[in-house]
Amino acid sequence: MELSARKRKILGLLVERYIKTAEPVSSGEIKTLYGEEISSATIRSELASLEELGYLVQPHVSAGRIPTEPAYKLYVENVLAGEKKEIRVAGVRDYLGKKIVEIEDVVRNTARVISDATNYTSVIVIKNTDDIRIREVKLVEVDAGKALVVIITDSGVIKDNIIEIPVNMGSGYIAAANNVVNDLFSGKTLMDIKSSQMNIDGEMLQYHDIFDKIINLLEEYASGRHNKVFVEGTSKMFHHPEFSEMSNAQEFIKLLDEKDKLGELMTNDGDIELSVRIGKPDGLNGNCSMVTARYSIGGAEIGKAGVIGPERMDYDKVVSVLQYIQKVFNGEDEMKEKEKKNGEIRTRK
């Protein structure tokens, strides 16, 4: 049933009030919040109608009402369709500003920033590394018989390790090995490398040991990863009254423990840019909801960032934070800053 504009407004006010207070909302509170002339009888009638339609429940006869999962879903539709306030999250750009960074460090730190900004538990899932494409392999001699290997991909630096190299090979050995390694590996995915037979013969044989060590590093990195899941701010969920109930707390802990299920929940939305899951109908028990967003670095999709909170999550704030994170990862925020500064310079002239 299509709700009237008045029912939508009353429902939206009630959801927002419940998000802030976690207490049942009375008709008197709605009358105060409504912002224009409306009778108490009309509000009571509309609340009763919304309850009949399944958008509200009344815990006790004398209590106010609280939203149901369909009410949150309708509210989220309005949040996603409306204009978002921009919430700038300090610290994210700092993690991406380093020229050489471990992608997992970036992800872990970003998860921490999201959790701190929203006051909920954050989750980031890195997609299977088989899809990550190698841009460059750098070899740097650090000592006699030892070299630093830095593997740079389209999502950042995934691995840096010290490997052993033949000694007394001359000053040009590392430079030549660097060129040959990049000829073989540059532009390939990890799956390409693992599934192909490297054609190493002639002069390349002297670098065979280095090739093997680099392939071992890649396999070691990929072997433990299939949609790797990073979680930050677990304890923040217990600050919300819903999770003082033992059953809800147990369901939440169970969800975090089942990393494979958590990864699937976040990644099976295909190409949806931003998705929202609310309660049992969406596969979440224990009064939980989840908002997830795709994110990329340098135009390459890395995985998904998400926030887990109670069903009465502050969706507007969470969506705004995740969208700002997306902008920073995509470089849009930096471009916007440059345009703003250029505009200020032109104005001063």
C-alpha positions in Angstrom: 0.0 0.0 0.0 1.3 3.4 -1.0 1.6 5.6 2.1 0.2 9.2 2.1 2.6 12.1 2.5 1.4 12.6 6.1 1.9 8.9 7.0 5.4 9.0 5.5 6.3 12.2 7.5 5.0 10.8 10.8 6.8 7.5 10.2 10.0 9.3 9.3 9.8 11.5 12.5 9.2 8.5 14.6 12.1 6.5 13.2 14.5 9.4 13.6 13.3 10.0 17.2 13.7 6.3 18.0 17.2 6.2 16.5 18.2 9.0 18.9 16.5 7.8 22.1 16.0 4.0 21.8 12.8 4.6 23.6 9.2 4.0 22.4 7.9 7.2 20.8 4.6 8.7 22.0 1.9 10.6 19.9 2.7 13.7 22.0 6.3 13.6 20.9 5.2 13.3 17.2 2.9 16.2 17.6 5.8 18.4 18.9 8.1 17.3 16.1 5.5 17.5 13.3 6.2 21.3 12.7 2.8 22.3 11.6 -0.8 22.3 12.8 -2.2 18.8 13.3 -4.6 17.4 16.0 -3.6 14.8 18.5 -6.5 12.7 17.4 -5.2 12.7 13.8 -1.7 11.6 14.9 -3.2 8.8 17.1 -5.3 7.6 14.1 -2.3 7.7 11.7 -0.1 5.8 14.2 -2.8 3.2 14.7 -3.0 2.8 10.9 0.8 2.5 10.5 0.7 -0.2 13.2 -2.0 -2.1 11.3 0.1 -1.9 8.2 3.1 -3.5 10.0 5.4 -0.4 10.2 5.1 0.1 14.0 4.7 -2.0 17.1 3.6 -1.0 20.6 5.6 -2.9 23.3 3.0 -2.2 26.0 -0.6 -0.9 25.9 0.4 2.3 27.6 3.7 2.7 25.8 4.6 4.6 22.7 5.5 2.8 19.5 8.8 1.6 17.9 9.6 1.0 14.2 9.7 -2.4 12.6 12.1 -3.6 9.8 9.7 -2.4 7.0 9.7 1.0 8.7 13.5 1.1 8.6 13.6 0.0 5.0 11.2 2.8 4.0 13.2 5.3 6.0 16.5 4.1 4.3 14.9 4.5 0.9 14.2 8.2 1.7 17.8 8.6 3.1 19.3 7.2 -0.1 17.1 9.2 -2.4 17.6 12.5 -0.5 20.6 14.8 -0.5 23.3 13.7 1.9 25.2 16.0 4.3 28.9 15.6 3.7 30.8 14.3 6.7 34.5 14.7 6.3 36.4 12.0 8.1 39.8 13.0 9.3 42.7 10.7 8.7 41.6 8.7 5.7 43.6 10.7 3.1 46.7 10.4 5.3 46.7 6.6 4.9 46.3 6.9 1.1 48.9 9.7 0.7 51.9 7.5 1.3 53.7 6.5 -1.9 54.3 2.9 -0.8 51.8 1.4 1.6 50.7 -2.1 2.5 47.2 -2.4 1.2 46.2 -4.3 4.4 47.5 -1.5 6.5 45.4 1.0 4.6 42.3 -1.2 5.0 42.8 -1.9 8.7 43.3 1.8 9.4 40.4 2.8 7.3 38.2 0.3 9.1 39.3 1.9 12.4 38.5 5.4 11.1 35.0 4.4 9.9 34.2 2.7 13.3 35.4 5.9 15.2 33.4 8.2 12.9 30.1 6.2 13.1 30.5 4.7 16.6 29.5 1.3 15.2 31.4 -1.8 14.2 33.1 -1.5 10.8 33.9 -4.3 8.4 36.1 -4.3 5.3 36.3 -7.2 2.9 39.2 -7.4 0.4 38.2 -9.3 -2.7 40.1 -12.4 -3.8 43.6 -11.5 -4.7 43.6 -13.6 -7.8 41.9 -10.6 -9.5 44.5 -8.1 -8.5 46.8 -7.1 -11.4 50.6 -6.6 -10.9 51.9 -3.2 -12.0 55.5 -3.5 -11.1 58.0 -5.5 -9.1 60.9 -3.6 -7.5 64.1 -5.3 -6.5 66.5 -3.3 -4.3 69.8 -4.8 -3.1 70.1 -4.2 0.7 73.1 -6.3 1.6 75.5 -8.8 0.1 73.3 -11.8 -1.0 70.0 -10.0 0.0 67.4 -7.9 -1.8 64.2 -6.2 -0.9 61.2 -7.3 -3.2 58.3 -4.8 -3.4 55.3 -6.1 -5.4 53.1 -3.2 -6.5 49.6 -3.9 -7.8 46.6 -1.9 -9.0 45.5 -1.8 -5.4 48.8 -0.7 -3.8 51.7 -2.7 -2.4 50.6 -6.2 -1.4 54.0 -7.6 -0.3 57.5 -6.6 0.6 60.0 -9.1 1.7 63.8 -9.7 1.9 64.9 -12.6 -0.4 68.3 -14.2 -0.8 70.1 -13.6 -4.1 73.3 -15.0 -5.6 76.4 -13.3 -4.3 79.3 -11.8 -6.4 77.1 -11.3 -9.5 78.3 -7.8 -10.3 76.6 -4.4 -9.9 74.3 -4.8 -12.9 72.7 -8.1 -11.8 69.9 -6.6 -9.7 69.0 -4.0 -12.4 69.0 -6.6 -15.1 66.9 -9.0 -13.0 64.5 -6.1 -12.3 63.9 -5.6 -16.0 63.4 -9.3 -16.7 61.1 -9.8 -13.8 58.9 -6.9 -14.9 58.8 -8.2 -18.5 57.4 -11.4 -17.2 55.0 -10.2 -14.4 53.9 -6.7 -15.3 50.2 -6.5 -16.3 49.4 -10.0 -15.2 47.0 -11.1 -12.4 48.0 -13.5 -9.7 45.8 -16.1 -11.4 47.6 -15.5 -14.7 50.9 -16.2 -13.0 49.8 -19.2 -11.1 48.1 -20.9 -14.1 50.8 -20.1 -16.7 54.1 -21.9 -17.4 56.8 -19.3 -17.4 59.1 -19.8 -20.4 62.5 -19.3 -18.8 65.5 -20.2 -20.9 68.8 -18.9 -22.2 70.1 -15.8 -20.4 67.0 -15.8 -18.1 68.1 -19.0 -16.4 70.4 -17.0 -14.1 67.3 -15.2 -12.7 65.3 -18.4 -12.2 65.9 -18.4 -8.5 64.5 -14.9 -8.2 61.4 -15.8 -10.3 60.7 -18.7 -8.0 61.0 -16.6 -4.8 58.7 -13.9 -6.2 56.1 -16.5 -7.2 56.4 -18.1 -3.7 55.7 -14.7 -2.2 52.6 -14.2 -4.3 51.3 -17.7 -3.6 52.0 -17.2 0.1 50.1 -14.0 0.1 47.1 -15.4 -1.9 46.9 -18.8 -0.1 45.4 -17.3 3.1 43.1 -15.0 1.4 39.6 -15.4 0.0 37.6 -12.3 0.7 39.7 -11.4 3.7 37.6 -9.7 6.4 38.8 -6.9 8.7 36.7 -5.9 11.7 37.1 -2.9 13.9 35.2 -1.5 16.9 33.5 -4.7 18.0 33.0 -3.4 21.6 31.2 -0.3 20.3 28.1 -2.4 19.6 27.7 -3.1 23.4 27.3 0.7 24.0 23.9 0.4 22.4 21.0 -0.7 24.6 19.8 -3.4 22.2 22.9 -5.4 22.9 22.5 -5.5 26.6 20.1 -8.3 25.8 22.0 -11.6 25.9 20.3 -13.1 22.8 21.2 -10.0 20.6 24.8 -9.9 21.9 25.2 -13.6 21.2 23.9 -13.3 17.6 26.2 -10.4 17.0 29.3 -12.2 18.3 28.3 -15.3 16.2 28.1 -13.1 13.1 31.6 -11.7 13.6 33.0 -15.2 14.3 31.6 -16.6 11.0 33.9 -14.6 8.8 33.0 -16.5 5.6 29.3 -15.7 6.1 30.1 -12.1 6.9 32.2 -11.8 3.8 29.4 -13.4 1.7 26.8 -11.0 3.2 28.9 -8.1 2.1 29.9 -9.2 -1.3 26.9 -10.9 -2.9 25.2 -7.7 -3.9 27.0 -7.7 -7.3 27.6 -4.2 -8.7 25.2 -2.4 -6.2 27.2 0.7 -5.2 25.6 1.0 -1.8 23.4 -1.6 -0.1 21.5 -1.8 3.2 20.5 -5.0 5.0 18.1 -4.8 7.9 17.2 -7.7 10.3 16.1 -11.3 9.7 14.6 -10.8 6.2 18.1 -9.8 5.0 20.0 -12.6 6.7 20.9 -10.7 9.9 19.8 -11.9 13.4 20.0 -10.2 16.8 18.6 -6.8 15.9 21.4 -6.0 13.5 21.6 -4.0 10.3 24.4 -3.5 7.8 25.3 -0.8 5.3 28.0 -1.6 2.7 29.7 0.3 -0.1 32.0 -0.7 -2.9 35.4 1.0 -2.9 38.4 1.3 -5.3 41.9 2.6 -5.3 43.2 4.1 -8.6 40.1 2.9 -10.4 40.5 -0.7 -9.4 37.8 -2.2 -7.2 39.4 -3.6 -4.0 36.3 -4.8 -2.0 33.6 -3.5 0.2 33.5 -1.4 3.4 30.6 -1.7 5.7 29.1 -0.8 9.1 27.2 -3.1 11.4 24.9 -1.5 13.9 21.5 -2.0 15.6 18.4 -1.8 13.4 17.9 1.8 14.7 21.3 2.7 13.2 21.8 6.4 12.2 21.6 5.5 8.5 21.9 9.1 7.4 25.3 9.5 9.1 26.6 6.0 8.2 25.7 6.5 4.5 27.4 9.9 4.5 30.6 8.6 6.1 30.8 5.6 3.7 30.2 7.9 0.7 33.0 10.3 1.9 35.4 7.3 2.2 34.5 6.3 -1.3 35.3 9.8 -2.6 38.7 9.8 -0.8 39.6 6.3 -2.2 38.6 7.4 -5.7 40.5 10.7 -5.4 37.3 12.8 -5.9 37.7 14.5 -2.6 41.3 15.7 -3.4 40.1 16.9 -6.9 37.3 18.8 -5.2 39.7 20.4 -2.8 42.0 21.5 -5.7 39.1 23.0 -7.6 38.0 24.9 -4.5 41.5 26.2 -3.9 41.8 27.2 -7.6 38.5 29.0 -7.4 39.6 30.9 -4.3 42.9 31.9 -6.1 40.9 33.2 -9.1 38.6 35.1 -6.8 41.5 36.8 -5.0 43.0 37.9 -8.4 
